[in-house]
Structure formats: C-alpha cells, structure tokens
C-alpha cells in the first residue's frame, strides 16, 4: 500500500498536508491557496494551471457491507488536487490530478466477545495519479456554476486486531473500479458542498479481484471548509 505521497513531494509532504487539514480545518486548508490563486480563479472562472488545492472531507453515516455484515461509519480526512490542462476543452474545464487522499473511520463494537471494541478503517490513495480523470467543468459563467467529477482509486485498510491473537495483519483491499464522486457547485474550491457517489464501490483483495469483500453503498461527503 502506498503512503500519502506523490512523485514530487514524497510521503513527508502528504503527511504534512493531512496533519494540517486535521488540525486547522477546511477553512485554513483553503487559505493555503493564497490570494493570487483566488484572483486567477475569479477572473477566469477556473483555477490556474499548476495550483495545488487542499480540501477537507467529511462523510457521515456511510453504509458499508463487509461480506454479509452491515454497518454505518463516519469518515473524515482530506484530499489535495493539482490543476492540469484539459486538452479536450481547455476554455471551460480543467483536469484535477489527485496528489493526496486519506480518510479514516472508527468501527463500531460488534459485541460478539471475540474481538476488541471497534477498530479502524482507512481509505488512502493507492498510487500516483499519472493519468488524471477527475474533471472540473464550468456549466454556467454567470452566475458561475460547476460540475466536479472526482475519480478515485484507493486502498481500504481494515485494522481490527483479535483480542486473543498474538499476531495479526490488517486486511488491505483495493477498489475494483474507480469511485466517482460528483458535486454541483457554485464556487471552487467548494465550501462544505455535498458530493454524491455515482454507483456502489466494490473492494477486493489484489490477488482475488473477482471476490468482493466490502461494498461502499453510498458515500455522501461534504468537501471544503467545514
């Protein structure tokens, strides 16, 4: 499983980004963009090429199906985008390269006496985004309206050690197909706007991609300054 890093900044950069989002909240994270980025976004309607845009993420009551068990968890964390040219429509849209993504959730106590209370679930970017598919598109210029399609592949790590086991290993899964989160926005970066998952996301063992272990059925996530 990859760490929170990209080819230019490395793992330390991503860890610093996540620490900043968690400690200061979405508003402070958005402040990292600076006034020059804000001016360029206002003038063109789109963020400038090369800008790096961090956002906080919060998803409450996310329904998960783990094999046959159903549970609901709350994820929190952050994402960072780097703005790239969209050669297909450079006047009205940009590509957004994911250079950092990580969210965590606490698992509820299953209460069967065989395991410790709860556990943790971690979603994390699984590789460098070399071919960005995420898209920010202007759908209206006055007043400004956008559609943001965030395309994510990630690992899910379920860490729930046995009470009586001396040795255990977390369960590490990967997305069978990319997740697509869509937000309809009146500003970018978003400011606590709700994004919705377009279809359930199946997670599998890398060595057994035909067997679904976990399904994320819905992922209502608020993105931006929360």
Buried (B, 14 or more C-beta within 10 A) or exposed (E): BBEBBBEEBEEEBBBEBBEBBBEEEBEBBBEBBEEEBBEBBEEEBBBBBEBBBBBBBBBEEBBBBBEEEEBEBEBBBBBBBBBBEBEEEEEBBBBBBBBBBBBBBBBEEBEEEEBEEBBBBBBBBBEBBEEBBBBBBBEEEEEBBBBBBBBBBBBBBBBBEEEEEEEEEBBBBBBBEEBBBEBBBEBBBBBBBBBEBEEBBBBBBEEEEEEBBBBBBBBBBBBBBB
